[in-house]
Amino acid sequence: MPIDLRLDADEAPLMIDLYELTMAASYFALGFNQPSCFYLSVRRMPAKRGFLVAAGIDRVLETLEQFRFGPAAIEYLDSLKIFGPEFLTSLGKLRFTGDVHALPEGTIFFEQEPILEVRAPLIEAQLIETLVLNQVGMASMVASKAARSVIAARGRRLIDFGLRRSQGADAGLIAARSSYLAGFVGTSNVLAGRRYGIPLNGTMAHSYVMAHSRESEAFENFVALFPQMSTLLVDTYDTVRGVENAARVASLLKEKGQKLQAVRLDSGNLVDLSISARRILDQNGLKDVAIFASGNLDEYRINELLRAGAPIDAFGVGTAMVTGGDTPALDVGYKLAEYAGAPRLKTSQGKLSLPGRKQIFRATNASGGFYADLIGLDDEGTTTVAREFKPVPAEVSTMLTRQMVAGHRVEPRPTLAESREHLLQALARLEQRHKDLERPQVYPVRNTAALNAMLTGEKIRAEKRQN
């Protein structure tokens, strides 16, 4: 029998909230299956966030290309005694045939902006809602958190340590992929290394040191077998003495023409201990041995450590990143914007949606920095929209790209490395005031005149629909 840590391709359509299926069954009975447009967005920016990072889109597109309710899935749904045979037969034949317009993976975005649009027959677009929210929401949350750690680290190396504290196996994979996308240099997650080609990094646990009769013996045995991965955990007992033991081992390695990679601090006062460790290593002629820190770190703690002058060269970041820490979830929504050729609008208090098929227009100045966005309609052009920006932009770019047509990708699938470079370049072009970790200035995003006009008209029509 297969182990439970899996998600087979045939099971992907069942990763769905039940009400998506009951709505789809009702649509089927009523004959509601005209072309529709749904869009995914973040309603409100989380606290202290000046920007967000789009991630998880590639995983969604991959799943949509293979989307099908296999015989086992249909058999299970039939066993629920909820759905009629005609509807189940239609599900067995269903494939995703729609178009997807989306931000390229690794794109910086802001609240209210469409991350992706699904243009498909109503039933198809409705059935994928849970999948889209689940994958893009978490991946974007982690990528955004990880990007802030990259900013805080100021060029120092960051490693994903999130697997053991992630909320499930898939969450650990998402975190490894999203953090590498955001600029981390590696992961401890071996499966993520295999699946995504992310460089693997690892040290040792306290149990390894404790299993030996002497700390120095543990260090010697480990570096003898893994000299190329020789990062020694020095705080199992007294940290300063641990660093001294590591320095003795490093000196022996140096005599053999080898090098200790780093010492790792995982507890205590990391500022004072890193200063002491640096002094001990330098006094022993080991200036090239790095100091690696871990232990409940996030962007705020990394920033504090470096502000205090901690001579730390690299950080392992885990729990706070993979669980979101101060922002455990993004306020994502997947809303109907058009059905049967007519705009649709939700007017709930605090949850107003945007009607129509949309596009994001981004203004760039002469030095290449972007400074404002407009959310407009899909049929608007950059030349016309440029007049609505103040000051006048050097260039206006459209952000949503057509990535899937009739259920198949139309653009070459970007590598993770390419998406990573796309984000790092965008971060360099975003002004520092929007990247501040504590008090970021709000990036200006507003609607075009055309979208506002449609919004006004649809509010009136929405009132009539309730009568």
PEGI-V466834 format. One record per backbone hydrogen bond with DSSP energy under -1.0 kcal/mol. NH is the residue of the N-H (numbers start at 1). CO is the residue of the C=O. Records with the same first field share a line. If there is no record, write none. Layout:
NH->CO, CO
This chain:
6->4
11->8
14->11
15->12
16->14
20->17
22->18
23->19
24->20
25->21
26->22
27->23
28->24
29->25
30->26
31->27
32->27
33->31
36->120
37->338
38->118
39->335
40->116
41->333
43->331
49->46
52->109
54->107
60->56
61->57
62->58
63->59
64->60
65->61
67->64
74->70
75->71
76->72
77->73
78->74
79->75
81->78
88->84
89->85
90->86
91->87
92->88
99->119
100->404
101->117
102->401
103->115
106->54
107->104
109->52
112->42
113->110
115->40
117->101
118->38
119->99
120->36
122->34
125->121
126->122
127->123
129->126
132->128
133->129
134->130
135->131
136->132
137->133
138->134
139->135
140->136
141->137
142->138
143->139
144->140
145->141
146->142
147->143
148->144
149->145
150->146
151->147
152->148
153->149
156->153
157->313
159->315
160->186
161->317
166->163
168->166
172->168
173->169
174->170
175->171
176->172
177->173
178->174
179->175
180->176
181->177
182->178
183->180
184->179
185->158
187->199
188->160
193->189
194->190
195->191
196->192
197->193
201->187
209->205
210->206
211->207
212->209
218->214
219->215
220->216
221->217
222->218
223->219
224->220
225->221
226->222
229->226
231->229
232->262
234->264
242->238
243->239
244->240
245->241
246->242
247->243
248->244
249->245
250->246
251->247
252->248
253->249
254->250
255->251
257->254
258->253
261->230
262->230
263->290
264->232
265->292
270->268
273->269
274->270
275->271
276->272
277->273
278->274
279->275
280->276
281->277
282->278
283->279
284->280
285->282
286->281
289->286
290->261
292->263
293->314
294->265
302->298
303->299
304->300
305->301
306->302
307->303
308->304
309->306
310->305
312->310
313->291
314->291
315->157
316->293
317->159
322->318
323->319
327->324
332->330
333->41
335->39
337->37
338->37
339->342
340->35
342->339
344->337
351->348
353->346
356->337
359->376
361->374
362->397
363->372
364->395
365->369
368->365
371->363
373->444
374->361
375->446
376->359
378->357
380->377
385->381
386->382
387->384
388->385
389->386
394->364
395->364
397->362
399->360
401->102
403->100
404->100
405->408
407->98
408->405
410->403
419->415
420->416
421->417
422->418
423->419
424->420
425->421
426->422
427->423
428->424
429->425
434->431
435->432
441->433
446->373
448->375
452->448
453->449
454->450
455->451
456->452
457->453
458->454
459->455
460->456
461->457
462->458
463->459
464->460
465->461
467->464
